[in-house]
Amino acid sequence: MVPHHLPFFLAPGSGVDPLMVVMGIFLIGTVLWVGTLYWKLHSLPERMAHKSQKLQFEFVAVLGLISLFTHMHIFWIAGLLLAMIDLPDFGGPLRSIAGSVEKIADATPEDSDAATQIGPRPAGGDAPPPTDKPGPAKKEHSHV
């Protein structure tokens, strides 16, 4: 009893609605695409810090996870800013200073014997040559 000139978007008498099936597939695809886009956008600071080998990579990753589970966007923004900033490496110069101080502490000055002499110098003007004394034993350094 249905007229033959019904529009395509109306369901036929069999009960299967082709437009609803197409829209359901489209909706599932769109939700998956938007979810993937959101996930890529959410992991942007972590990928930026990892790609440029930043020292603060772990901190940026933790901020991303906190923002994901708390839904507080300030953590994501902080992670993004931290991933963009290059923090200076304080460890390298400090290790260099520590190594230099160790070398200075282990070295004996060349004129330490002349500086520690007490009393007048001989009349000849030149100090007698220093006697050969065994130097301090070398220490083993552990750089732990």
DOVOLUM-445239 format. One record per atom (N, C-alpha, C, CB): x negated, y, z. Coordinates in steps of 0.02 Angstrom, whole numbers, padded with zeros to 5 digits, always signed. Glycine has a CB too. Example, Ala and Ser with C-alpha at 12.3 -4.5 7.8 and 13.67 -1.06 7.14 Angstrom:
<recs>
-00660-00284+00390-00615-00225+00390-00660-00165+00390-00565-00224+00452-00642-00112+00354-00684-00053+00357-00645+00002+00394-00704-00030+00286
</recs>
This chain:
<recs>
-00040-00059+00000+00000+00000+00000-00043+00064+00000+00046-00001+00059-00107+00056-00002-00152+00113-00002-00159+00137-00075-00222+00095+00029-00156+00202-00084-00165+00227-00152-00237+00215-00176-00148+00302-00156-00247+00209-00239-00313+00193-00268-00357+00255-00275-00305+00160-00335-00333+00312-00264-00373+00372-00274-00395+00404-00207-00333+00422-00314-00410+00364-00156-00434+00390-00092-00507+00415-00099-00429+00336-00036-00525+00466-00060-00594+00489-00064-00643+00437-00036-00602+00555-00025-00708+00443-00053-00759+00392-00036-00772+00389+00040-00824+00406-00072-00760+00443+00076-00777+00444+00147-00724+00412+00191-00789+00514+00169-00669+00393+00165-00619+00357+00204-00634+00282+00201-00547+00372+00178-00622+00249+00257-00636+00178+00261-00586+00139+00219-00635+00154+00334-00611+00089+00183-00564+00048+00144-00525+00002+00192-00602+00006+00090-00481-00034+00166-00438-00078+00205-00475-00135+00239-00384-00105+00162-00537-00152+00219-00574-00207+00248-00599-00191+00319-00633-00225+00205-00601-00129+00340-00622-00110+00407-00695-00089+00413-00609-00166+00454-00735-00096+00360-00805-00076+00362-00810-00005+00334-00850-00126+00320-00839+00039+00373-00846+00108+00352-00918+00119+00328-00828+00157+00410-00930+00123+00263-00998+00130+00238-01030+00196+00258-00999+00124+00162-00993+00249+00263-01021+00314+00283-01045+00312+00355-00969+00370+00273-01007+00277+00399-01029+00272+00469-01092+00229+00475-00972+00241+00511-01099+00177+00434-01159+00136+00435-01219+00177+00412-01150+00073+00390-01211+00215+00358-01265+00257+00333-01285+00309+00386-01245+00291+00267-01236+00341+00416-01251+00392+00466-01283+00361+00529-01187+00430+00485-01264+00300+00547-01294+00266+00604-01368+00252+00591-01257+00201+00619-01384+00228+00531-01454+00215+00512-01493+00281+00511-01458+00179+00443-01462+00334+00483-01494+00399+00482-01507+00426+00552-01450+00448+00443-01459+00416+00598-01466+00439+00666-01523+00402+00702-01400+00430+00704-01527+00337+00694-01581+00298+00725-01649+00320+00697-01570+00221+00712-01654+00329+00631-01716+00352+00601-01736+00421+00625-01710+00352+00525-01687+00466+00631-01701+00534+00654-01725+00534+00726-01640+00578+00646-01693+00494+00769-01714+00491+00839-01784+00464+00845-01665+00448+00880-01802+00412+00807-01869+00385+00808-01920+00436+00782-01873+00321+00766-01903+00473+00729-01948+00523+00701-01960+00580+00751-01920+00550+00636-01907+00606+00782-01913+00660+00830-01952+00636+00892-01843+00686+00851-01941+00574+00913-01978+00546+00970-02053+00542+00954-01952+00477+00988-02069+00520+00895-02140+00517+00875-02170+00586+00870-02147+00481+00807-02133+00634+00843-02157+00703+00840-02168+00731+00910-02107+00746+00801-02122+00718+00955-02129+00742+01024-02190+00710+01057-02066+00727+01064-02200+00646+01046-02257+00611+01076-02323+00639+01050-02252+00535+01062-02327+00652+00984-02388+00681+00956-02400+00751+00983-02384+00683+00879-02347+00790+00990-02354+00858+01017-02374+00855+01090-02288+00897+01008-02347+00808+01127-02362+00802+01198-02435+00781+01209-02315+00752+01231-02462+00740+01166-02531+00717+01175-02582+00762+01139-02537+00646+01150-02560+00818+01114-02605+00864+01079-02664+00887+01121-02566+00924+01055-02655+00910+01183-02714+00932+01222-02764+00876+01233-02692+00960+01289-02739+00816+01247-02784+00760+01259-02824+00742+01197-02745+00699+01283-02791+00743+01139-02827+00728+01077-02878+00782+01060-02778+00721+01020-02862+00846+01076-02909+00900+01063-02971+00893+01107-02875+00969+01076-02961+00877+01171-03017+00871+01217-03059+00809+01200-02993+00866+01290-03027+00756+01177-03064+00695+01160-03104+00705+01096-03015+00636+01151-03076+00740+01048-03110+00749+00983-03172+00792+00990-03062+00781+00933-03170+00842+01034-03227+00886+01041-03274+00866+01098-03204+00957+01052-03263+00807+01126-03307+00779+01179-03315+00828+01237-03376+00762+01150-03260+00852+01262-03262+00900+01318-03276+00863+01384-03194+00938+01324-03307+00899+01430-03321+00871+01495-03257+00861+01536-03370+00915+01534-03207+00902+01524-03147+00901+01563-03092+00856+01532-03121+00971+01572-03113+00807+01492-03064+00764+01457-03018+00728+01506-03101+00712+01414-03045+00700+01560-03004+00663+01607-02954+00708+01642-03048+00628+01660-02975+00769+01657-02930+00816+01690-02872+00835+01644-02968+00879+01712-02887+00845+01580-02835+00862+01531-02787+00803+01524-02867+00879+01463-02812+00742+01524-02769+00683+01518-02723+00677+01578-02811+00620+01511-02749+00689+01637-02707+00686+01698-02653+00740+01696-02750+00693+01761-02671+00800+01675-02621+00853+01669-02566+00834+01619-02654+00919+01648-02584+00801+01565-02534+00779+01517-02487+00727+01546-02569+00750+01455-02514+00680+01585-02472+00630+01617-02426+00661+01669-02514+00575+01649-02452+00708+01708-02410+00741+01758-02353+00778+01724-02452+00789+01801-02368+00813+01670-02315+00849+01635-02264+00802+01603-02345+00895+01582-02287+00743+01583-02241+00695+01553-02192+00668+01605-02280+00637+01522-02216+00653+01665-02173+00621+01714-02134+00670+01757-02214+00577+01759-02158+00732+01763-02122+00781+01804-02080+00829+01762-02171+00821+01845-02090+00831+01697-02054+00876+01651-02066+00949+01669-01979+00860+01651-02125+00963+01698-02144+01032+01712-02194+01052+01658-02175+01040+01785-02174+01097+01615-02213+01115+01557-02276+01154+01573-02171+01153+01509-02281+01181+01633-02340+01220+01651-02402+01175+01652-02331+01254+01720-02395+01111+01669-02451+01066+01669-02476+01054+01597-02433+00999+01703-02429+01049+01550-02448+01039+01480-02484+01101+01454-02385+01024+01437-02459+01160+01472-02491+01221+01450-02561+01227+01480-02448+01282+01469-02567+01209+01544-02633+01212+01577-02681+01162+01543-02627+01196+01652-02657+01103+01526-02699+01054+01492-02720+01079+01423-02663+00988+01485-02674+01111+01387-02691+01138+01321-02743+01193+01327-02627+01165+01287-02735+01238+01374-02785+01291+01383-02852+01263+01404-02761+01342+01434-02852+01213+01448-02914+01182+01470-02948+01145+01413-02901+01135+01529-02909+01116+01368-02938+01081+01311-02969+01129+01261-02886+01038+01276-02944+01191+01259-02970+01240+01212-03032+01275+01239-02917+01291+01195-03041+01277+01304-03096+01314+01335-03157+01268+01340-03076+01342+01405-03215+01296+01325-03278+01260+01333-03308+01277+01400-03328+01276+01275-03307+01231+01447-03337+01243+01512-03413+01235+01506-03308+01195+01566-03451+01279+01538-03524+01272+01533-03548+01211+01571-03558+01335+01560-03603+01183+01548-03632+01123+01580-03680+01147+01634-03668+01077+01527-03659+01143+01697-03701+01163+01752-03748+01106+01773-03659+01185+01811-03732+01045+01755-03773+00988+01776-03841+00986+01745-03737+00925+01761-03846+01001+01680-03910+00998+01645-03962+01045+01673-03900+01013+01572-03947+01110+01679-03997+01155+01709-04014+01138+01781-03972+01226+01705-03964+01116+01820-03979+01098+01889-04025+01038+01893-03914+01085+01927-04015+00988+01848-04060+00931+01847-04131+00952+01827-04034+00876+01798-04135+00999+01781-04201+01024+01760-04235+01060+01818-04193+01072+01700-04198+01100+01855-04227+01135+01912-04250+01085+01965-04175+01184+01943-04209+01034+01977-04227+00984+02027-04290+00946+02006-04169+00934+02038-04296+00931+01942-04356+00897+01917-04418+00940+01924-04347+00876+01844-04411+01005+01909-04468+01051+01915-04489+01058+01988-04450+01119+01886-04440+01062+02033-04457+01069+02104-04492+01006+02129-04393+01082+02145-04471+00947+02105-04505+00885+02124-04578+00885+02099-04468+00824+02096-04589+00909+02038-04657+00912+02011-04700+00961+02051-04656+00933+01938-04671+01017+02070-04708+01066+02109-04724+01038+02178-04668+01132+02116-04678+01002+02208-04689+00974+02275-04742+00920+02274-04623+00947+02303-04747+00882+02220-04796+00829+02216-04865+00853+02196-04773+00776+02168-04869+00909+02161-04934+00934+02136-04972+00968+02193-04924+00983+02077-05038+00961+02192-05081+00997+02240-05115+01053+02203-05133+00949+02273-05115+01114+02231-05147+01170+02197-05222+01158+02192-05133+01235+02234-05252+01184+02140-05323+01175+02126-05367+01209+02179-05341+01201+02057-05346+01267+02202-05387+01304+02249-05360+01300+02320-05392+01377+02227-05329+01246+02338-05302+01240+02406-05358+01235+02457-05255+01180+02411-05415+01204+02438-05471+01199+02485-05502+01267+02498-05525+01150+02458-05507+01309+02447-05537+01375+02455-05492+01420+02497-05551+01408+02387-05427+01412+02491-05381+01454+02528-05378+01434+02601-05311+01450+02497-05394+01371+02616-05389+01349+02685-05454+01354+02724-05365+01278+02687-05509+01376+02692-05573+01384+02727-05569+01442+02776-05631+01395+02677-05596+01431+02834-05597+01484+02884-05669+01505+02896-05563+01459+02951-05680+01567+02900-05748+01591+02915-05776+01629+02856-05793+01534+02933-05837+01658+02866-05867+01698+02813-05893+01655+02757-05924+01741+02841-05898+01685+02700-05925+01650+02641-06000+01653+02644-05898+01682+02575-06031+01606+02610-06105+01608+02608-06130+01670+02572-06132+01544+02575-06191+01689+02587-06220+01750+02559-06233+01745+02484-06284+01767+02594-06236+01686+02457-06250+01678+02386-06194+01702+02342-06264+01606+02371-06135+01714+02368-06079+01739+02329-06034+01683+02303-06105+01779+02271-06062+01626+02291-06021+01572+02267-06007+01524+02324-06055+01535+02209-05947+01498+02324-05928+01449+02375-05958+01382+02354-05851+01444+02383-05976+01341+02403-06003+01275+02386-05949+01235+02350-06027+01239+02449-05969+01190+02305-05919+01150+02269-05880+01107+02318-05952+01106+02215-05816+01101+02307-05776+01062+02354-05795+00988+02349-05701+01071+02339-05790+00957+02405-05805+00886+02408-05746+00848+02379-05820+00862+02480-05761+00791+02348-05707+00751+02318-05670+00715+02373-05735+00701+02266-05609+00734+02383-05566+00701+02431-05512+00664+02392-05535+00752+02482-05492+00607+02418-05437+00573+02384-05373+00615+02390-05426+00502+02413-05338+00621+02334-05276+00660+02332-05218+00621+02363-05259+00681+02261-05163+00654+02371-05104+00620+02398-05079+00566+02349-05047+00670+02413-05054+00513+02377-05028+00459+02335-04965+00482+02298-05012+00396+02378-04958+00458+02236-04899+00477+02196-04838+00443+02225-04909+00457+02122-04785+00481+02231-04721+00454+02255-04682+00428+02195-04681+00508+02295-04643+00377+02208-04596+00354+02156-04533+00394+02163-04582+00277+02161-04507+00417+02106-04447+00457+02106-04388+00415+02084-04455+00519+02061-04335+00422+02120-04275+00387+02098-04224+00440+02078-04246+00340+02154-04201+00436+02019-04152+00484+01993-04084+00449+01992-04171+00509+01921-04055+00444+02048-03991+00409+02055-03934+00457+02048-03986+00372+02121
</recs>
